[in-house]
Amino acid sequence: MKKIKLNIDGEEVTVPEGTTVLEAVKKLNKLVPTFCYHPKLPVFGGCRICLVYDKKWKRNIIACATPVYEGMEIETQNEKVMNERKFILEMLFTRHPLDCPVCDKAGECDLQNWGTYYGPQKNLSTITPFEKIRPEEDWKSDYFEFVSNRCVLCLRCVSVCKNVVGADTLFQEERGFEIVISPDRKPMDQVSSCEACGLCVDVCPVGAILFKPFKYTARAWLLNETVSHCGMCSLQCPVAVDHDGKDIYRVRSTSDLKICAGAYLGYDIYRKNRLTTAMENGQPADPDSVIKKLSGIISEKPEETAVILSPYSGNETIEAVKDLKKKIPVAITSTVTTTVLPVVEGFNSEAGKYYLLDEDKILQAEKIIIIGNDPSDTNPVISYLFHKNYYEGFTVGKDKKIIYIGKSLGHTKKFNPEVIPEDPEDLTFEKIKGLNPDENTVVIYSTTTLKGQKAYELGKLLGLIKKETGSKILILPQETNSFGLINNIQLEYLPDVLKKIKNGMIKNLILIGEDIVDHITDQELQEIFLKLENSAVITPFSDGLALSCSMALGTTIWLEDERTTEGFSGIVKTKKAVNGVMTEEDIIRRITEKIKEIFEIPEGKKEITEFYDYDGFDYPYISLWDFGYLGRRSDNLMNYRFKRESMVEVKDEH
């Protein structure tokens, strides 16, 4: 790419051709105010406050929308520039209420910051902020509120909803000062195309769009920010957690603008029905005594004990279970042996070892073929890559032709895909080949779709597509650390373990997490629990399996510990925002310490020889606001889902 040299305030800088003046200025760490600009959004150029002076043109220009040219000379701080920026601020303040003491944006408001930076303002007209022109606009939402008089007309919210999320929910109504931002349909929570990602709140430079659950709860400057990775699905999006060391007040997107309802609404899972100690037979108990009792049970008859690992657990938990396995011969399994592992093994048998696809391959694709459950629902942020993106004024990626194969089309409908209503288990290579896939095609399969042998056959089909057409394949689990499990520990097939329980060969079961309830029918689970002599669950929650098992030990969630996961973003580690109780790793290691070591461990099962269908498999309906057993503990997510489904008939597929 051609390089351009220009001079900014006497300093020379070289940038790629097509770079905007604003981006060139940023490379020198110089300060230029903005409202409508965001590096991840297309250039709008509406607020005009980013004015700089072009010495060759002898006039002020807007930095965000003007491309650099060879020999350009820019001044960012001359008197003409400073006066015009101040004038624009004064015009904005003419209609903006000075209600900072009651505005939730106070302390992180761009208008407040720039107003302070440029000094005392003058009212240029006799109109006061209290003589409103804009009408009030009620979005009729329990989660998002629009305050029309605070709006500075930057239209960032409209842009992020259209160009990042693709939902196209928000639009500008009227013109000039009468402009208000409105959703496509009301009530917003029930009938609009809104996905509740909260990005409109995050990109708003003032307090015009508010997140109601956060409203009036805390001041921004009193909160600590912990930048971590979301633990709600396998995309591991970067998020900012705002807390005071004890309570979590909100979860926001970072400048990457990668967040969905899972984190934005689902942060409240840390509050509800938390198990902070232990339970025995449904009653509070001392954790030490429960750990001691559980260790004794395992030590007595280890060959009659099984551990079911959760794909929401971190690699630290997996290592602790591996150390337990080295000491005593317990059976180790997981729900991923029915969903993710069969697909990967099927793929490997046809095309060699599977490697996760990176983001750039999806952005640069020309065609996307989706098979099975809609990934826009199971992993919502993946859909943000289904069209071209933007970065620092440049277009990234391409618009794509999207084809959906299945009967569960969800939020991918926002891209108007070609729909082929075919059951994934009936797909053949000839049918896929008819869609002309090539090296510029990405095929996406959500592992929530099929289980067992059907999943294995689908994996073989994906491998054949890769081998014969050169298409890129994305096998996409919903759970955070499914690939961490299959990459780091040898697992037995879950139905094999369940059959051993029903046959009386396994009498003691330790569940880590509660994801089994999403994969095995209630009737089957009841039969299994009736066969067990002892059952224990390590869970963050005091309801659910904590009440069904004879023992329960409270543990942390992703907001309360540091855990390593392997997913779409690679190998990442979360950061602890607030303190929790014992981690899963701590509990497993304490159990292991108290177990008597068996020096001659019998040879265990080395690999799964056959994936087969199992009568107890469950296939629950999955919406955008489901995030496994974690998401069901969120009042925000569940209320939002119920409001949606009260207006739309939902077909539950089993």
Residue pairs with C-beta under 8 A, 6 or more apart in sequence:
1 16
1 17
1 18
2 16
2 17
3 14
3 15
3 16
3 17
4 14
4 15
4 16
4 17
4 19
4 68
4 69
4 70
4 72
5 12
5 13
5 14
5 70
5 71
6 12
6 13
6 15
6 24
6 68
6 69
6 70
6 71
6 72
6 73
6 74
7 13
7 71
7 72
7 73
7 74
8 24
8 25
8 28
8 30
8 74
8 76
9 28
9 30
9 74
9 75
9 76
9 77
11 28
13 24
13 27
13 28
15 23
15 24
15 27
15 68
17 67
17 68
18 67
18 393
18 394
19 67
19 68
19 392
19 393
20 43
20 63
20 64
20 65
20 66
20 67
20 68
20 392
20 393
21 52
21 61
21 63
21 64
21 66
21 67
21 68
21 72
21 74
22 32
22 34
22 37
22 50
22 63
22 64
22 393
23 39
23 392
23 393
24 68
24 74
25 32
25 52
25 63
25 74
25 76
26 32
30 76
31 76
32 50
32 52
32 63
32 76
33 49
33 50
33 85
33 110
33 114
33 117
34 47
34 49
34 50
34 64
34 110
35 47
35 49
35 110
35 111
35 152
35 154
35 156
35 205
36 44
36 45
36 46
36 47
36 64
36 154
36 155
36 156
37 43
37 44
37 47
37 50
37 64
38 156
38 159
38 160
38 203
38 257
39 255
39 390
39 391
39 392
39 393
40 160
40 164
40 255
40 256
40 257
40 389
40 390
40 391
41 156
41 159
41 160
41 163
41 164
41 203
41 390
42 159
42 163
42 390
43 64
43 65
43 393
44 64
44 65
44 154
44 155
44 156
44 159
45 62
45 64
45 65
46 153
46 154
46 155
47 88
47 152
47 153
47 154
48 62
48 88
49 85
49 88
49 89
49 114
50 62
50 63
50 64
51 60
51 61
51 62
51 63
51 81
51 84
51 85
51 88
52 60
52 61
52 63
52 74
52 75
52 76
52 81
53 59
53 60
53 61
53 74
53 75
53 76
53 78
53 80
53 81
54 60
54 61
54 66
54 72
54 73
54 74
55 73
55 74
55 75
56 71
56 72
56 73
60 80
60 81
60 84
63 74
63 76
64 393
75 81
82 118
85 114
85 118
86 118
86 119
86 121
87 124
89 111
89 114
89 115
89 118
89 121
90 121
90 122
90 123
90 124
91 124
92 111
92 152
93 111
93 115
93 121
93 123
93 129
94 123
94 124
94 125
94 127
94 129
95 127
95 129
95 133
95 134
95 149
95 177
96 111
96 129
96 149
96 150
96 152
96 206
97 129
97 130
97 149
97 150
98 129
99 150
100 106
100 109
100 112
103 109
103 150
103 207
104 207
104 210
104 211
104 214
104 215
104 216
105 112
105 150
105 204
105 206
105 207
105 210
105 220
106 112
106 207
106 219
106 220
107 219
107 220
107 221
108 220
109 205
109 206
109 207
110 205
110 206
111 152
111 205
111 206
112 206
115 121
129 149
132 148
132 149
133 177
133 178
134 148
134 149
134 151
134 177
134 178
134 179
134 180
135 148
135 178
135 180
136 148
137 146
137 148
137 173
137 180
137 181
137 182
138 146
138 186
139 145
139 146
139 182
139 183
139 186
139 188
140 186
140 187
140 188
140 189
141 183
141 187
141 188
141 189
141 194
141 212
142 189
142 212
142 639
142 643
143 189
143 196
143 211
143 212
143 213
143 265
143 636
143 640
144 188
144 194
144 196
144 198
144 200
144 201
144 209
144 210
144 211
144 212
145 209
145 210
145 212
145 215
146 180
146 181
146 182
146 208
146 209
146 210
147 207
147 208
147 209
147 210
148 180
148 181
148 208
150 206
150 207
150 208
151 179
151 180
151 181
151 206
151 208
152 205
152 206
152 208
153 179
154 204
154 205
155 172
155 181
156 200
156 203
156 204
156 205
157 170
157 181
157 200
157 203
157 204
157 208
157 209
158 170
158 171
158 172
158 181
159 203
160 199
160 200
160 203
160 257
161 167
161 168
161 169
161 170
161 199
161 200
162 168
162 170
163 387
163 389
163 390
164 199
164 257
164 384
164 389
165 195
165 197
165 199
165 383
165 384
166 383
166 384
166 386
166 387
166 414
166 415
167 193
167 194
167 195
167 197
167 411
167 414
168 184
168 193
168 414
169 183
169 184
169 188
169 192
169 193
169 194
169 195
170 181
170 182
170 183
170 184
170 200
171 181
171 182
171 184
172 179
172 180
172 181
172 182
173 179
173 180
173 181
173 182
174 180
181 208
181 209
183 192
183 194
184 192
184 193
185 191
185 192
185 193
186 192
187 643
188 194
189 196
189 640
189 643
189 644
190 643
190 644
190 646
190 647
191 647
193 414
195 260
195 261
195 380
195 411
195 624
196 260
196 261
196 264
196 265
196 625
196 640
197 259
197 260
197 261
197 264
197 380
198 211
198 252
198 253
198 259
198 261
198 264
198 265
199 253
199 257
199 259
200 209
201 209
201 210
201 211
202 252
202 253
202 257
202 259
203 257
211 250
211 264
213 250
213 268
213 636
214 249
214 250
217 249
218 242
218 244
218 249
220 242
222 244
223 242
223 243
223 244
223 249
224 242
224 243
224 244
224 245
224 577
225 240
225 241
225 242
226 240
226 241
226 243
226 575
226 576
226 577
227 238
227 239
227 240
227 241
227 254
227 575
228 238
228 239
228 240
228 241
228 558
228 559
228 574
228 575
228 577
229 236
229 237
229 238
229 239
229 565
229 569
229 572
229 573
229 574
230 236
230 237
230 238
230 239
230 251
230 259
230 262
230 263
230 558
231 312
231 480
231 557
231 558
231 559
231 563
231 565
231 574
231 630
232 262
232 263
232 266
232 480
232 558
232 627
232 630
232 631
233 262
233 378
233 379
233 380
233 478
233 479
233 480
233 627
234 379
234 476
234 477
234 478
234 479
234 480
234 481
234 482
234 483
234 565
234 567
234 568
235 258
235 379
235 381
235 382
235 567
235 568
235 569
236 480
236 565
236 567
236 568
236 569
236 572
237 253
237 256
237 258
237 259
237 260
237 263
237 381
237 569
238 253
238 254
238 256
238 258
239 251
239 252
239 253
239 254
239 259
239 263
240 251
240 252
240 253
240 254
241 248
241 251
241 267
241 559
241 577
242 248
242 249
242 250
242 251
242 252
243 249
243 577
243 578
245 578
245 579
246 578
246 579
247 578
248 267
248 270
248 559
248 577
248 578
250 267
251 259
251 263
251 264
251 267
252 259
252 264
253 259
253 264
257 384
258 381
258 384
259 381
260 380
260 381
260 624
261 380
261 624
261 625
261 637
261 640
262 380
262 625
262 627
262 631
262 637
265 625
265 634
265 636
265 637
265 640
266 627
266 630
266 631
266 634
266 636
266 637
267 559
267 634
267 636
268 634
268 635
268 636
269 540
269 557
269 630
269 631
269 633
269 634
270 557
270 559
270 560
270 578
270 580
272 541
272 633
272 634
272 635
273 541
273 542
273 543
273 633
274 540
274 541
274 542
274 554
275 539
275 540
275 541
275 542
275 546
275 552
275 553
275 554
275 555
275 581
276 554
276 581
277 284
277 285
277 286
277 287
277 554
277 581
278 284
278 285
278 286
278 287
278 289
278 290
278 291
278 551
278 552
278 553
278 554
279 285
279 290
279 542
279 546
279 547
279 551
279 552
280 290
280 293
280 550
280 551
280 552
281 550
282 547
285 551
287 553
287 554
287 582
290 536
290 551
290 552
290 553
291 553
291 587
291 590
291 591
291 594
292 594
293 551
294 510
294 534
294 536
294 551
294 591
295 591
295 594
295 595
296 594
297 305
297 508
297 534
298 305
298 328
298 330
298 508
298 510
298 591
298 595
299 328
299 594
299 595
299 596
301 507
301 508
302 328
302 329
302 330
302 598
303 329
303 330
303 602
304 505
304 506
304 507
304 508
305 330
305 331
305 506
305 507
305 508
305 509
305 510
306 330
306 331
306 332
306 333
306 497
306 500
306 501
306 506
306 508
306 509
306 510
307 321
307 324
307 330
307 331
307 332
307 333
307 509
307 510
307 512
308 333
308 334
308 335
308 494
308 497
308 509
308 510
308 511
308 512
308 516
309 317
309 318
309 321
309 332
309 333
309 334
309 485
309 489
309 491
309 512
309 513
310 317
310 334
310 335
310 479
310 511
310 512
310 513
310 514
310 515
311 334
311 335
311 336
311 340
311 477
311 479
311 480
311 481
311 482
311 484
311 485
311 515
312 479
312 480
312 481
312 513
312 515
312 558
312 628
312 629
312 630
313 481
313 485
313 512
313 513
313 563
313 584
314 481
314 484
314 561
314 563
314 564
314 565
314 574
314 584
314 585
315 481
315 484
315 488
315 563
315 564
315 565
315 566
316 563
316 564
316 583
316 584
316 585
317 512
317 563
317 583
317 584
317 585
317 588
318 484
318 485
318 488
318 489
319 488
319 585
320 584
320 585
320 588
320 589
320 592
321 332
321 489
321 512
321 588
322 488
322 489
323 588
323 589
323 592
324 330
324 588
324 591
324 592
324 595
325 332
325 604
326 601
327 592
327 595
327 597
327 598
328 595
328 596
328 597
328 598
328 601
329 598
329 601
329 602
329 604
330 510
331 492
331 497
331 500
331 506
331 604
331 605
332 489
332 490
332 491
332 492
333 491
333 492
333 493
333 494
333 496
333 497
334 485
334 491
334 494
335 494
335 515
335 516
335 518
335 519
336 477
336 479
336 482
336 485
336 486
336 491
337 491
337 492
337 493
337 494
337 608
338 451
338 452
338 455
338 493
338 494
338 495
338 519
338 611
338 614
338 617
339 447
339 448
339 450
339 451
339 455
339 477
339 482
339 519
340 447
340 475
340 477
340 482
340 483
340 485
340 486
341 486
341 491
341 608
341 611
342 451
342 452
342 453
342 455
342 456
342 459
342 611
343 445
343 447
343 450
343 455
343 456
343 458
343 459
343 462
343 475
344 354
344 459
344 475
344 486
345 456
345 459
345 608
345 611
346 455
346 456
346 457
346 458
346 459
346 460
346 461
346 462
346 463
347 354
347 459
347 460
347 462
347 463
347 466
347 473
347 475
348 354
348 459
348 463
349 459
349 460
349 463
350 459
350 460
350 462
350 463
350 464
350 466
350 467
351 462
351 463
351 464
351 466
351 467
351 473
354 473
354 475
356 474
356 475
356 483
356 567
356 568
356 570
357 442
357 472
357 473
357 474
359 385
359 568
360 397
361 442
361 472
362 368
362 382
362 385
362 386
362 397
362 442
362 472
362 474
363 385
363 388
363 389
363 396
363 397
363 398
364 397
364 398
364 440
365 398
365 400
365 440
365 441
365 442
365 472
366 398
366 400
366 401
366 440
366 441
367 400
367 401
367 402
367 403
367 435
367 437
367 438
367 440
367 441
367 442
368 386
368 400
368 401
368 402
368 403
368 441
368 442
368 443
368 444
369 403
369 405
369 432
369 435
369 437
369 441
369 442
369 443
369 444
369 471
370 402
370 403
370 404
370 405
370 406
370 412
370 417
370 443
370 444
370 445
371 405
371 406
371 424
371 427
371 443
371 444
371 445
371 449
371 458
372 405
372 406
372 408
372 424
372 445
372 446
372 448
372 449
372 450
372 458
373 406
373 408
373 410
373 446
373 448
373 449
373 622
374 404
374 406
374 408
374 409
374 410
374 411
374 412
374 446
375 382
375 383
375 412
375 444
375 446
375 476
376 382
376 383
376 386
376 410
376 411
376 412
376 414
376 624
377 408
377 410
377 411
377 622
377 623
377 624
377 626
378 446
378 448
378 476
378 478
378 622
378 626
379 446
379 476
379 478
379 568
380 411
380 624
382 444
382 476
382 568
383 411
383 412
383 414
383 415
385 397
386 400
386 402
386 412
386 415
387 397
387 399
387 400
387 415
388 395
388 396
388 397
388 398
388 399
389 395
389 396
389 397
390 396
401 418
402 412
402 415
402 416
402 417
402 418
403 417
403 418
403 419
403 420
403 435
404 412
404 417
404 418
404 419
404 420
405 420
405 422
405 424
405 427
406 420
406 421
406 422
406 423
406 424
406 449
407 421
407 422
407 423
407 653
408 449
408 622
408 653
409 417
409 419
410 623
410 624
411 624
422 431
424 445
424 449
424 450
424 458
425 450
425 454
425 457
425 458
427 458
427 461
428 461
429 461
429 464
429 465
429 468
432 443
432 461
432 465
433 468
433 469
437 443
437 465
437 469
437 471
438 469
438 470
438 471
439 469
439 470
439 471
439 472
441 469
441 471
441 472
442 471
442 472
442 473
442 474
443 462
443 465
443 471
443 472
443 473
443 474
444 474
444 476
445 458
445 462
445 473
445 474
445 475
445 476
446 476
446 477
446 478
447 455
447 475
447 476
447 477
447 478
447 482
448 478
448 622
449 455
449 458
450 458
451 519
451 613
451 614
451 617
451 619
452 495
452 611
452 612
452 613
452 614
452 617
453 611
453 612
453 613
454 613
455 611
456 611
459 475
462 473
462 475
463 473
465 471
465 473
466 472
466 473
476 568
477 483
477 567
478 622
478 627
478 628
479 515
479 628
480 558
480 565
480 567
481 563
481 565
481 566
481 567
482 567
483 566
483 567
484 564
484 565
484 566
484 567
485 491
487 566
490 606
490 607
491 608
492 605
492 608
493 608
493 610
493 611
494 519
495 612
495 614
495 616
496 608
497 506
498 520
498 524
498 528
498 614
498 616
500 506
501 507
501 509
501 528
501 531
501 532
502 527
502 528
502 531
504 531
507 531
507 532
507 533
507 534
508 532
508 533
508 534
508 535
509 528
509 532
509 534
509 535
509 536
510 535
510 536
510 537
510 538
511 535
511 536
511 537
511 538
511 539
511 545
511 549
512 537
512 538
512 584
512 588
513 538
513 539
513 629
514 537
514 539
514 541
514 544
514 545
514 629
515 628
515 629
516 525
517 525
517 544
517 545
517 629
518 618
518 620
518 628
518 629
519 617
519 618
520 528
520 616
520 617
520 618
521 616
521 617
521 618
522 618
523 616
524 615
524 616
524 618
525 548
525 616
529 535
529 548
529 549
534 550
534 551
535 548
535 549
535 550
535 551
536 549
536 550
536 551
536 552
536 553
537 545
537 546
537 548
537 549
537 551
537 552
537 553
538 552
538 553
538 555
538 584
538 587
538 588
539 545
539 546
539 552
539 553
539 554
539 555
540 554
540 555
540 556
540 557
540 580
540 633
541 629
541 633
542 552
542 554
544 629
545 552
546 552
553 582
553 587
554 581
554 582
555 580
555 581
555 582
555 583
555 584
555 587
556 580
556 581
556 582
556 583
556 584
557 580
557 630
558 574
559 576
559 577
559 578
559 580
560 576
560 577
560 578
560 579
560 580
561 574
561 576
561 580
561 583
562 573
562 574
562 575
562 576
563 573
563 574
563 583
564 571
564 572
564 573
565 571
565 572
565 573
565 574
582 590
618 654
619 653
619 654
620 652
620 654
621 650
621 651
621 652
621 653
623 641
623 644
623 645
623 650
625 631
625 637
625 638
625 640
625 641
625 644
626 632
626 637
626 641
627 634
627 637
631 637
631 638
632 638
